[in-house]
Amino acid sequence: MRFLLCFLLGIAAWGQPLPALIDEALRANREILAAQKRYEAARQRPSQERSLPDPTLSVGYTSVGRPYPVAGIGREVTANAGVMVSQEMPFPGKRQLRGAIAEKEASAEFEQYRAIRLNVIARITEAYHQLHHAEVGIRFTKRYQELLQNIMRITEARYAVGRAAQQDIFKAQTQYSIFATQLLRYEQERTAKTITINALLNRPQNTPVEAPEEVPVGEFTTPLEDLLARIQTAPMLEREQKMVQRSELAQDLARKNRLPDYTVAGGYFNQGSMPPMWQVRVDFKIPAYARTKQQAELTERAFQASESRRNLEAAGVSVEAQVREAYSLATTARKLVDLYAKSVIPEAQLSLEASMTSYETGAMDFLPVFSNFMNVAEYELMYHEEIMQFHVALARLEELTGGSL
């Protein structure tokens, strides 16, 4: 019973579809978890920035005649023991601006968290389809080797009766070895993509990952204009927009910093048998170095705000260019998939079948048969490569536009 359960669990792990892998990554990927905690930490800052500085409690005495505590109290008017509380007060409006800046920073961290989630999903999707392509390449290459062996047997039989050249056998053997090298490359690609997926899922590296034998191609009908409209709310641009707003608020705060903060203090002083003394005081900070401090800060914030706006513009241009490029790749790959599936591959297969029949009866030489065979092998692998490129381009578009296609 335990063996059966382990076997079934193993099948479930190996046969996980792409949505299951994505769900697992959203729960276990360390990049996503780190970004989530960074955002949660940033959410705690606005309330801190809006709070007043901690008040100060002062306790002390003033003695007259001798240094020990309360000497002269009740006899000398300046001898006393008392307590004073002071509270630093930023100029009105500064705390609200600091809180708003912290809110924009937290919003930017949230958009960064969204961007990292989309990036991880895209990387898993790409690796998954590349793994599938490697699996298909391995399966097809082995099939081509078997078919080539059949051709080699026919060629050897024809050579034995003097109806084929020895170079035909050598050519087939050479191609068989080339298929062996391709098989090694596909196996290495499968290993590499398995490592990538396990790393993204935070799994042990020896965990097997198997893609299904067939992956539906699907259709792609979203127009380019819709994709370009989506990028305005994509996390990459939203984050830059939040940083622009944050820089503008920081510039407003720099203007406010030219106005002085102040400290309000109040205290009670006991004078023994004499009437108690009360004190209330307001201390103002004087912006005596405004030219080299506050004005320099305002200039710095202005440059930072300009930098943020330029970063937003640059990000918009970059994302738009990447969307256009990925869209071109997706649409071209989808058209090629249809061309290969509906005309190129069927025609090449018919040519191979006809030439094989003629070759077996001795009505055709080796070279046309070999050429038709290589065409079929090349076109079928290119067909599956275009399927992989199509899905990789879609994954890239989903990351760039921030939504599912």
N, C-alpha and C positions, 0 to 999 in steps of 0.2 A: 504493500500500500504506500509506504513512504517513497519507494523507488518510482511508483507511478506518479505520485504527486510532484516529485522533483522533475520528472520527465515533462509533465504538463507545464510546470512553471518555466522550465527551460524553453519549451516551444513558445510560450507566451513572451518570454524575453527576446528570443531571436526573431519572432515574427511581428514585433511591434510596428504598427503603421506610423507614418510620419506625424499625425496629430498627437499620438501617444508620446512620441519622443519629445515633441515640443512642450507638451504639458509637463513632462518630467523635467525638462530643462528650466521651465519657469519656476519650478519648485526647488531645484537643486543647484542650478548654475551659480557659482560663486561670484561672478561679475554682477549678475542681477541682484543677488542678495546684498552685496556690498553697496551697490547703487541705491537699493531700497533703504538700507540703514543710513546712508549719507543723506538721503532726502528726509528721513524721519528725524535725524539730528538737526537738519536745517530748519525744520518746522518749530523747533524749540527756541529759536533765536528771536523771533519778533516780540514775544512777551518780555524777554530779557531786555531788549533794546528800548521798549516803551516804559520800563520800570525806572523809578527814581534811583539814584545812587543810594547805597546804604547810609543811614544817618550815623552821626558820630555822637557818642556819649562821653562827656568829659567830667571827671570827678577830681576835686583837688581842694587845697586849702591855701590860705595866706596867713602867715604868722608875723607878729611884730615883736621885736626885742630878742627873741630866741628862735633857732631854726626848727625846733620840734613842732609837731602839729598843733594847730589852733592856739599857739602861744599869743597871749594878749587879747583873746576873744572876749568880748563883753566889756573891755576897757578901751580898746583902740578901734577907731572907726574903720580902719582898713583891715583888721584881722577878721577872718571869716572862714567857713568851710561850706562848700557848695557843689552843685551839680549843674551842668550845662548840656543841652542837646542842640546839635546843629544839623541842618539838612541842606545839602547842595542842590540847587535848582537850575537845570538847564533853561535857557531862554525859551519862552513859550513857542511851541511848534517844532522844536528840535527832536524831542522824544518821538513825536508822531512820524517825523520824517525818517528817523532811524528805524522805527518799526516797519515803515513801508519799504525801506530798502531791504531789510531782512526778509520781508514777505516776497519781494521780487527774487531775491537770491534763493529762497526756498522753492519758488515756482520754477526757477531755472533748473534747480536740482531735480525737480519732478520731471521736467522735460528731458533732462539727461538720463534719468531712470527709464523713461519710455523709450528713448533712443537706444539704450543698451539692450532693453528687452527685444526691440525690433532687430537689432544687429545680431543678437544671439539666435533668434528665430531664423533669420536669413542665413546665417552660417550653418545652422543645422540642416536647413532645407537644401542648401547647396551641397553640403557633404553627403546628405542622404541620396540625392539624385546622382552625384558623382560616384557614390558607392554602387548604386544600381547600374550605372553605365559600366563600371568595372566588372560587375557580375555578368552583365550581358556580354561584354567583350570576352570574358573567360568562356562562357557557354558557347558562343558562336565560334570562337577560335578553335575550340576542341572539335566542333562539328566540321569546320573547314578542314582540319587535319584528317578527320575520318574520310571526308569526301575526296581529299587529295590522295589519300592512300588507295582508294578505289581507282582513281585515275592512274596512279603509279602502277597498280597491278595490271591494268589493261595495257599500259605502255610497255611494261616488261614482257607481257605475253606477245605483243606485236613485235617487240625488238627480237624476241627469241626466234621468230619466223622471218626476220629480215624486213618487216614492214614499218619499223620505227627507228629513229636515230638514237644513239646512246646519249646524245646531248639532251634529248627530251627527258630522259630519266634523271640526268643531273639537274636539269632546270626544276623539275618537280621536287627533287630532294632538297634543293636549295630553298625553295619556297616553304617546304615543310619546316626547315630549320628557322626560317624567318618567322613563321607562325609561332614557333617555340619561344623566340625572343619576345614577340608581342604578348604571349601568354604570361611571361614573367613580368612584363611591365604592368599588365592588368592586375596581376596578383599583388604586386607592390602597391598599386593604386588602391586596391581594396583594403590592404593592411593600413595604409596611410589614412584613408577616410574613416576606417573603424576607430583608429586612435583619436582622430579629430572628434568624432561623435562622442566617444567615451569621455574625453576631456571636457567637452561642453556639458555633458550630463553629470560630471563629477562621479563617474563610475570607475571601478578598477579597470586597468588597461587590458586585462585579459578577458573582459566581458565580450562575448560574441555579439555582433550586430549583423543581421541579414535583411537585405531589401527584398521585396516581393519580386517574383519573376516578371510581372508586367506592371507598369505604371501608366494609368490613363493619361493621354496627352492633354485633353481638355481644349477648350476654345479660348480665344482672347479677343474680346470685342470692345474693350474700353478704349474710347478715342483718346488721342494724345492730349487734347484740350482739357479733358476731365482730369487727367493725371497732373497736368501743370497747375490746374486750379487747386488740387489737393495739397500741393507742397506748401501752400501758405499756412496751413495748420499742421504741418508735419513737425515732429519733435525737434528736428535740427534747427528749423527756422524759428519755431516758437521759443526755444531756449535763447537764441540770439536776440529775439524781440524782447524777452524779459530782461536781458542784460542791458539793452538800450534804455528801457524804462528805469532800471536800477541806476544806470549812470546819470540819467536826467535828475532823478531824485537826489543822488549824491551831490550833483551840482547845486540843487536848491539848498541842501544842507550846508554846503560850503558858503553860500551867501548868508545863511542864518548864523554861521559861526563868526561872522563879523560883529554880531550883537553879543553883549557880555552875559555870561552865566553869573549867578549870584548864590550866596549862601545865607540862609536864615538861621539865626541862633537865638536861643532863649535859656535863661538860667535862674536858679534860686540859690541864695547865699545866706547861710545862718550866721548871725553875729552875736550869739549868746543872749545876754540880757538886753542887748540893743535891738531895735527893730530890724527885721530881716531886709535883705537887699535883693532886688529883682533886676534882671538885665535882659534886654532885647536888642539884637544887632542884625544888620544886613550888610554883607560884604560883597562887593562887586569886583569882578575881574576886569581889569582895564586892558583893552587891546592895544597896548603900547607898541607892539611890533607888527602892526597890521600889514605893512608893506612886504615884509619878508616872511610872514607866517600866513595870515588869513587870505591875503591877496594871492600869494603863491599857491595856496591850496585851491582857491577858486579857479585859477588858471589850469592847475593840474586836472581838476575834475572836468573842466571844459574839454581838454584834450582827450581825456578818457571817454567822455560822451561821444566825441567825434570818432574815436577809434571804434566804439561799439556800433555806431551807425555804419561805419565802413565794413566792419565784420559781418553785419547783417546783410549788406548789399553783396559782399563777396560770397557769403553762404548761399544766398538766393541764386546768384549766377552759377555757382558750382553745382547746386542741387538740380537746377533746371537742365544744365548740360548733361549731368549723369542720368536724369530721367529720359531725356531725348535719346541718349546713347543706348540705355537699357531697352527702351521702347523699340528702337530700330532692331536691336538684336532679337527681341522677342518676336516681333512681327515677321522678320526675315526667317527665323528658325521655324516658326509655325508654317509658313508657306513652303519651306523646303521639306518639312515633314510630309505635307500632303503630296508634294511632287514625287518624293521618293516612294511613298506608300502606294500611290495610285498609278504611277506610270513607270518611273525609272526601274524600280526593283522588279515588278512583274515582267516587264519587257526583258530585263537582263536574265531573269530566271528562265523565261521561255527560250531565249537564245542559248542558254547553257544546256537546257534539256534537249533541244534540237541538235546541238553540236555533239553532245554526248552520244546520242543515238547514231549519228552519222559516223562518229569516231569508232564506236564499237563495231560497226559494219565495215569499217575501212574506207568510207566515202569521204573522210575529212582528215586533215593532218592534225598533229598535236597542238601546234601553236594557236589556232583559233579556239580550240577547246580550252586551253590554258588561259587565254585572254578572257574568254567569257566567264570562266570560273573566277578569275581575279576580279572581274567587274562585279560579280554578285557579292563576293566577300567584301569588297571595298564599299559598295553602295549600302549594304545592310549595316555595316558598322557606322557609316556616315549618317544613316537614318537614325540610329539610336543615339549618336552623338548630338544630332540636332534636337532630339527630344530632351536630352540632358541640358543643352544650352538654352532651350526654351524655358524650362523650369527654373534654371539658375537666373535667367533674366527676370522672370516673374518675381522670384524671391527678392531680387535687388530692387525692383520697382515697389514692392510692398514695404521694404525698409525705407526707401526714400520718400514715399508718399504717406506713410504712417497708417495704411489701411489695407484690408484684405482685397485681393482681386479675384 
